């Protein structure tokens, strides 16, 4: 995170903010999937 903050000027200079936007979207999808799996696992454990 600090790398992005410290080098954010490079995204402005190179006009390529879509790189970090696409990366953030990708990470969001992965985290939603992991959360969904966690909830499914928790529900199965509660059922016994």
Backbone as a ProteinNet text record, in pm:
[ID]
protein_1_A
[PRIMARY]
XXXXXXXXXXXXXXXXXXXXXXXXXXXXXXXXXXXXXXXXXXXXXXXX
[TERTIARY]
81.6	0	86.4	192.4	280.3	351.8	378.9	441.2	351.1	222.1	127.9	116.9	111.6	100.7	225.4	340.3	466.7	495	434.1	460.9	337.7	236.9	113.9	136.2	239.2	269.2	302.7	357	391.7	267.2	157.6	33.5	-18.1	-1.5	-39.7	51.5	181.8	278.2	258.7	229	215.1	70.7	-20.8	-163.5	-212.3	-180.1	-221.5	-286	-379.3	-451.8	-534.1	-566.8	-647.4	-574.5	-443.1	-366.8	-403.2	-398.9	-428.4	-577.9	-662.6	-806.3	-840.9	-782.7	-807.1	-755.3	-640.2	-584.8	-678	-729.9	-820.6	-949.1	-1000.5	-1120	-1091.8	-975.9	-937.5	-928	-862.1	-849.3	-986.4	-1076	-1211.3	-1285.1	-1271.2	-1335.8	-1279.3	-1148.8	-1084	-1131.8	-1137.2	-1179.4	-1325.7	-1411.6	-1551.8	-1562.9	-1484.4	-1485.5	-1438.2	-1330.8	-1278.5	-1381.3	-1446.8	-1549.5	-1665.4	-1706.4	-1815.4	-1776.3	-1655.4	-1610.4	-1604.8	-1562.8	-1555.3	-1694.6	-1792.7	-1929.5	-1987	-1962.5	-2010.8	-1950.1	-1821.7	-1753.4	-1810	-1833.1	-1887.8	-2026.9	-2109.3	-2244.7	-2240.7	-2151.7	-2139.9	-2095.2	-2005.4	-1958.4	-2069.2	-2156.1	-2265.3	-2367.9	-2384.7	-2483.8	-2436.7	-2306.8	-2256	-2207.1
-118.3	0	125.4	125.7	242.4	262.2	152.2	164	243.9	210.5	281.9	428.2	452.6	590.1	668.4	608.1	676	694.8	611.8	617.5	655.8	708.8	743.3	850.4	933.9	1036.3	973.8	851	784.3	748.7	716.8	689.1	815.5	929.9	1056.7	1088.8	1074	1106.2	1019.3	891.4	797.5	782.3	848	842.7	698.6	616.1	475.1	430.8	511.4	476.6	349.8	313.8	193.4	68.4	72.3	-42.9	-69.5	32.5	14.2	-7.5	54.1	32.2	-113	-168.8	-308.8	-402.2	-369.4	-449.9	-447.7	-330.1	-318.6	-398.5	-394.4	-473.1	-622.5	-665.6	-806.1	-850.6	-771.8	-804.7	-808.5	-718.5	-717.9	-846.9	-896.7	-1022.5	-1137.8	-1141.7	-1248.6	-1244.5	-1126.7	-1115.9	-1154.6	-1120.2	-1162.1	-1313.8	-1376.7	-1521.4	-1587.4	-1535.8	-1591.1	-1575.8	-1460.9	-1437.6	-1535.1	-1556.1	-1649.3	-1790.4	-1833.7	-1965.8	-1976.1	-1869.6	-1868.9	-1886.5	-1815.8	-1827.1	-1966.7	-2021.9	-2157.5	-2257.8	-2246.1	-2336.1	-2322.6	-2198.5	-2174.9	-2234.8	-2221.7	-2278.6	-2431	-2491.6	-2637.6	-2686.6	-2613.2	-2652.4	-2640.3	-2541.3	-2523	-2633.9	-2688.7	-2794.4	-2927.2	-2937.8	-3058.8	-3155
0	0	0	79.7	83.1	-50	-119.7	-251.3	-344.9	-345.5	-431.7	-392.4	-262.7	-215.2	-253.6	-236.3	-264.6	-412.6	-496	-639.8	-720.8	-654.4	-726.3	-831.5	-812.1	-912.3	-1047	-1044.9	-1170.3	-1250.9	-1182.7	-1254.5	-1322.6	-1256	-1318.1	-1436.1	-1414.9	-1521	-1644.3	-1623.6	-1735.2	-1782.4	-1713.3	-1745.5	-1760.8	-1659.6	-1663.9	-1533.1	-1485.1	-1363.4	-1381.1	-1505.3	-1527.2	-1478	-1472.4	-1422	-1275.9	-1193.5	-1051.6	-1029.6	-1112.8	-1101.6	-1133.3	-1236.7	-1270.9	-1163	-1105.9	-998	-876.2	-842.6	-728.3	-752.5	-874.2	-906.7	-892.4	-940.1	-931.4	-785.5	-702.9	-561	-494.9	-532.9	-479.1	-510	-631.9	-670.6	-587.9	-574.1	-495.5	-350.4	-291.9	-152.4	-133.6	-228.5	-219.6	-226.5	-312.2	-325.1	-195.9	-139.3	-14.1	97.5	104.7	206.6	189.7	65.7	39.2	84.9	53	96.7	248.8	313	458.7	518.7	463.8	514.5	489.5	373.6	343.6	440.6	464.4	557.9	697.6	740.3	874.7	886.9	784.6	789.1	796	720.6	724.6	860.5	925.7	1057.8	1162.2	1147.4	1242.6	1232.4	1112.6	1092.5	1150.6	1165.9	1229.5	1133.6
[MASK]
++++++++++++++++++++++++++++++++++++++++++++++++

